[in-house]
Structures are given as structure tokens and as C-alpha cells.
Amino acid sequence: MKARAQEKLANKIAATRRIAEEKRANAEAELNEKASRTSERADYIRRTGHLPSSFSFFKLPSFCW
């Protein structure tokens, strides 16, 4: 009975570790993708000397009521 409980716990821990590793890999892939896009935008800005029209980061929010 104790051995079965230990095996069950070991299986749960292994599954949890697998899930955590998958989530880490997905997060790292997303981070790399964002870094790549940012690098491409920076290259575009350096090459052309102006911001792309889709680059709305520097637009100020509207304060009109």
C-alpha cells in the first residue's frame, strides 16, 4: 500500500515537472519571438529613419473628455 502511494506520488511529480517544462519552453519561445519582432522593428527604424505607421507605442493617449 505504501509502495503504491509512493509510486502514485512519483507519477504526479513527474507529470507536474513535464507540464512545467512545457510551459517554460512555450514562454521562452514567445520571448524569443517578441525579441525577434523588436529587433526587426529597430532595424526598420534605423534603416528608414522613421517609425512605421503600425508602431503605436509612442502615440499619446487621448485626454479629451
Contacts in CASP RR format, 6 or more apart in sequence:
PFRMAT RR
TARGET T0000
AUTHOR 0000-0000-0000
METHOD contacts of the structure
MODEL  1
MKARAQEKLANKIAATRRIAEEKRANAEAELNEKASRTSERADYIRRTGH
LPSSFSFFKLPSFCW
41 52 0 8 1.000
41 55 0 8 1.000
44 52 0 8 1.000
45 51 0 8 1.000
45 52 0 8 1.000
51 58 0 8 1.000
END
